[in-house]
């Protein structure tokens, strides 16, 4: 199981964390990965300037609503395959 955690703290929220979460939920569902990818949320990761902060199995990434699909393909799908 791959664990993807999205920061939903105030700074990341302002930068679009809700849209990132919704897009990740859609992509996980579309790709039939609900049993392979665990999506979670957390409050501040301490890297507000880098937001939206996302970790995949504790590896840090900076994602925006515009880069979510590319991030999903390169970092999540690649680990499942």
C-alpha positions in Angstrom: 0.0 0.0 0.0 1.4 3.4 -1.0 0.6 6.2 1.5 0.0 9.6 0.0 -0.4 12.4 2.5 -1.5 16.0 1.6 -1.1 19.0 3.9 -4.4 20.7 4.6 -2.9 23.4 6.8 -3.8 27.0 6.1 -0.9 27.9 3.9 -1.3 24.8 1.7 -5.1 25.3 1.8 -4.7 28.7 0.3 -2.4 27.3 -2.4 -5.0 24.7 -3.5 -4.7 21.6 -1.3 -8.4 20.9 -1.5 -8.2 20.7 -5.3 -5.1 18.6 -5.1 -6.9 16.1 -2.8 -10.0 16.0 -5.0 -7.8 15.4 -8.1 -5.9 12.6 -6.4 -9.1 11.0 -5.3 -10.4 11.1 -8.9 -7.1 9.7 -10.3 -6.9 6.9 -7.7 -10.5 5.9 -8.5 -10.1 6.2 -12.3 -7.1 4.0 -12.2 -8.7 1.4 -9.9 -6.1 1.9 -7.2 -8.3 2.3 -4.1 -6.8 -0.9 -2.7 -3.2 0.1 -3.5 -3.1 3.8 -2.6 -4.1 5.3 0.8 -4.8 9.0 0.7 -4.6 11.0 3.9 -4.5 14.5 5.1 -2.3 16.2 7.7 -1.8 19.6 9.2 1.3 21.7 8.7 4.4 19.8 7.5 6.6 22.8 8.3 7.5 23.6 4.7 4.8 26.2 4.0 6.8 28.1 1.4 6.9 24.8 -0.6 3.2 24.1 -0.6 1.0 22.3 -1.5 3.1 19.8 0.5 2.6 16.1 -0.3 4.4 13.0 0.8 4.5 9.6 -0.9 5.8 7.1 1.6 7.5 9.9 3.6 9.2 11.3 0.5 8.4 15.1 0.1 7.0 16.7 -3.0 5.7 20.2 -3.8 2.5 19.9 -5.8 0.0 22.4 -7.2 -3.5 21.9 -8.6 -2.0 22.3 -12.1 0.7 19.7 -11.5 -1.3 17.1 -9.6 -2.0 14.8 -12.6 1.7 14.8 -13.7 2.8 14.2 -10.1 0.3 11.3 -9.8 1.6 9.6 -13.0 5.3 10.1 -12.2 5.3 9.4 -8.4 2.2 7.3 -7.6 1.5 5.2 -10.7 5.2 4.5 -11.2 5.4 3.0 -7.7 2.3 0.8 -8.2 3.4 -0.6 -11.6 
